[in-house]
């Protein structure tokens, strides 16, 4: 199994731990860390840039602890090297969570767990079967296709929604 730690969240946690608003002298260090994560790097390139940052800040214990943590988590920060096309962020997952929260917020509650389960299942089925309509740029080819259609095996035919639920619609 391949794991990818979200580099955006990792950088944000580093920024938060440094409290940049009260410690502006930490800005050069955080800029160097952001350069380290600015592009998808090979492991050798990541190590080379990391070593340069290490040499620059090795006398600062706080920065050294952050750099050692980066090195300790390097396998999951560079998970994209083990799986082609893996993103370095979890923004797509967060987008789904935001959509899910938006759908649940106006509801006052459910009659019972069974009804909540039905609602969540229906929401997920709808989300997986609904075609994309407003993709732009390099993702415009997705318009008219559903996420389920794009994630299924090539030789598997999708049943229609009606054949899945029959007379229950």
VEXKOLZA-8473 format. One line per field, with one value per residue (C-alpha): residue number from 1; residue in three letters; x, y, z. Coordinates in nm, 3 decimals, always signed. Example, Ala and Ser with C-alpha at 12.3 -4.5 7.8 and 13.67 -1.06 7.14 Angstrom:
<rs>
n c(1;2)
res c(ALA;SER)
px c(+1.230;+1.367)
py c(-0.450;-0.106)
pz c(+0.780;+0.714)
</rs>
This chain:
<rs>
n c(1;2;3;4;5;6;7;8;9;10;11;12;13;14;15;16;17;18;19;20;21;22;23;24;25;26;27;28;29;30;31;32;33;34;35;36;37;38;39;40;41;42;43;44;45;46;47;48;49;50;51;52;53;54;55;56;57;58;59;60;61;62;63;64;65;66;67;68;69;70;71;72;73;74;75;76;77;78;79;80;81;82;83;84;85;86;87;88;89;90;91;92;93;94;95;96;97;98;99;100;101;102;103;104;105;106;107;108;109;110;111;112;113;114;115;116;117;118;119;120;121;122;123;124;125;126;127;128;129;130;131;132;133;134;135;136;137;138;139;140;141;142;143;144;145;146;147;148;149;150;151;152;153;154;155;156;157;158;159;160;161;162;163;164;165;166;167;168;169)
res c(UNK;UNK;UNK;UNK;UNK;UNK;UNK;UNK;UNK;UNK;UNK;UNK;UNK;UNK;UNK;UNK;UNK;UNK;UNK;UNK;UNK;UNK;UNK;UNK;UNK;UNK;UNK;UNK;UNK;UNK;UNK;UNK;UNK;UNK;UNK;UNK;UNK;UNK;UNK;UNK;UNK;UNK;UNK;UNK;UNK;UNK;UNK;UNK;UNK;UNK;UNK;UNK;UNK;UNK;UNK;UNK;UNK;UNK;UNK;UNK;UNK;UNK;UNK;UNK;UNK;UNK;UNK;UNK;UNK;UNK;UNK;UNK;UNK;UNK;UNK;UNK;UNK;UNK;UNK;UNK;UNK;UNK;UNK;UNK;UNK;UNK;UNK;UNK;UNK;UNK;UNK;UNK;UNK;UNK;UNK;UNK;UNK;UNK;UNK;UNK;UNK;UNK;UNK;UNK;UNK;UNK;UNK;UNK;UNK;UNK;UNK;UNK;UNK;UNK;UNK;UNK;UNK;UNK;UNK;UNK;UNK;UNK;UNK;UNK;UNK;UNK;UNK;UNK;UNK;UNK;UNK;UNK;UNK;UNK;UNK;UNK;UNK;UNK;UNK;UNK;UNK;UNK;UNK;UNK;UNK;UNK;UNK;UNK;UNK;UNK;UNK;UNK;UNK;UNK;UNK;UNK;UNK;UNK;UNK;UNK;UNK;UNK;UNK;UNK;UNK;UNK;UNK;UNK;UNK)
px c(+0.000;+0.124;+0.080;+0.120;+0.128;-0.027;+0.265;+0.043;-0.078;+0.272;+0.406;+0.113;+0.192;+0.555;+0.441;+0.205;+0.471;+0.707;+0.440;+0.556;+0.343;+0.538;+0.872;+0.935;+1.302;+1.186;+1.066;+1.387;+1.374;+1.010;+1.080;+1.357;+1.121;+0.861;+1.124;+1.196;+0.828;+0.766;+0.790;+0.773;+1.135;+1.321;+1.449;+1.805;+1.705;+1.495;+1.796;+2.027;+1.802;+1.732;+2.103;+2.162;+1.889;+2.036;+2.385;+2.240;+2.045;+2.227;+2.315;+1.950;+1.798;+1.439;+1.505;+1.715;+1.425;+1.193;+1.446;+1.494;+1.116;+1.105;+1.375;+1.191;+0.868;+1.039;+0.886;+0.530;+0.613;+0.751;+0.482;+0.418;+0.743;+0.589;+0.268;+0.242;+0.008;-0.034;-0.093;+0.114;-0.195;-0.529;-0.725;-0.954;-1.049;-1.104;-1.326;-1.544;-1.558;-1.662;-1.936;-2.053;-2.059;-2.251;-2.519;-2.551;-2.550;-2.907;-3.054;-3.200;-3.130;-3.236;-3.519;-3.274;-2.940;-3.107;-3.230;-2.891;-2.734;-2.979;-2.905;-2.528;-2.544;-2.766;-2.535;-2.230;-2.405;-2.520;-2.173;-2.011;-2.265;-2.321;-2.128;-1.874;-1.995;-1.762;-1.409;-1.168;-0.817;-0.633;-0.933;-1.191;-1.179;-1.364;-1.683;-1.964;-1.797;-1.863;-1.600;-1.712;-1.668;-1.312;-1.211;-1.351;-1.150;-1.155;-1.329;-1.610;-1.947;-2.139;-2.499;-2.757;-2.891;-3.235;-3.097;-2.934;-3.243;-3.528;-3.874;-3.744;-3.670)
py c(+0.000;+0.349;+0.640;+1.008;+1.261;+1.587;+1.820;+2.129;+2.027;+1.934;+2.278;+2.445;+2.255;+2.369;+2.730;+2.703;+2.552;+2.839;+3.103;+3.318;+3.618;+3.658;+3.534;+3.691;+3.591;+3.236;+3.346;+3.251;+2.899;+2.843;+2.972;+2.711;+2.438;+2.553;+2.532;+2.175;+2.089;+2.322;+2.047;+1.671;+1.576;+1.251;+1.111;+1.208;+1.565;+1.585;+1.465;+1.713;+2.014;+1.892;+1.860;+2.218;+2.340;+2.128;+2.277;+2.627;+2.584;+2.307;+2.541;+2.618;+2.343;+2.428;+2.417;+2.104;+1.925;+2.017;+1.897;+1.571;+1.522;+1.579;+1.316;+1.075;+1.116;+1.123;+0.790;+0.918;+1.271;+1.119;+0.852;+0.988;+0.822;+0.479;+0.534;+0.720;+1.017;+1.030;+1.391;+1.548;+1.698;+1.577;+1.867;+1.635;+1.445;+1.774;+1.891;+1.583;+1.633;+1.998;+1.894;+1.624;+1.868;+2.119;+1.861;+1.755;+2.100;+2.207;+1.879;+1.891;+1.525;+1.178;+0.965;+0.690;+0.540;+0.347;+0.671;+0.833;+0.530;+0.553;+0.923;+0.877;+0.581;+0.776;+1.077;+0.865;+0.678;+1.007;+1.157;+0.856;+0.837;+1.208;+1.335;+1.614;+1.936;+2.224;+2.090;+2.339;+2.345;+2.017;+1.844;+1.951;+1.602;+1.478;+1.670;+1.428;+1.141;+1.021;+0.946;+0.582;+0.562;+0.696;+0.469;+0.133;-0.132;-0.083;-0.411;-0.375;-0.241;-0.018;-0.116;+0.160;+0.316;+0.170;-0.184;-0.131;-0.011;-0.124;-0.005;+0.172;+0.497)
pz c(+0.000;-0.087;+0.154;+0.070;+0.350;+0.229;+0.173;+0.199;+0.544;+0.649;+0.547;+0.723;+1.043;+1.021;+0.969;+1.265;+1.491;+1.406;+1.480;+1.191;+1.289;+1.613;+1.478;+1.138;+1.157;+1.073;+0.726;+0.540;+0.685;+0.591;+0.238;+0.207;+0.330;+0.076;-0.199;-0.090;-0.143;-0.440;-0.705;-0.722;-0.671;-0.713;-0.386;-0.476;-0.557;-0.240;-0.036;-0.211;-0.149;+0.205;+0.276;+0.156;+0.393;+0.672;+0.619;+0.621;+0.948;+1.137;+1.426;+1.505;+1.725;+1.633;+1.259;+1.301;+1.475;+1.186;+0.929;+1.119;+1.123;+0.746;+0.705;+0.936;+0.734;+0.395;+0.284;+0.321;+0.204;-0.117;-0.161;-0.512;-0.622;-0.565;-0.761;-1.092;-1.085;-0.707;-0.596;-0.318;-0.151;-0.019;-0.166;-0.366;-0.048;+0.135;-0.150;-0.108;+0.270;+0.227;-0.015;+0.226;+0.521;+0.309;+0.234;+0.598;+0.759;+0.667;+0.789;+1.139;+1.198;+1.100;+1.231;+1.317;+1.211;+0.929;+0.765;+0.809;+0.644;+0.351;+0.305;+0.311;+0.071;-0.170;-0.152;-0.229;-0.513;-0.663;-0.629;-0.798;-1.086;-1.157;-1.458;-1.420;-1.583;-1.499;-1.527;-1.683;-1.820;-1.825;-1.661;-1.923;-2.079;-1.767;-1.850;-1.929;-1.741;-1.386;-1.124;-1.118;-1.494;-1.466;-1.176;-1.293;-1.470;-1.849;-1.929;-1.672;-1.790;-1.551;-1.486;-1.518;-1.201;-1.277;-1.294;-0.953;-0.767;-0.993;-0.893;-0.582;-0.770)
</rs>
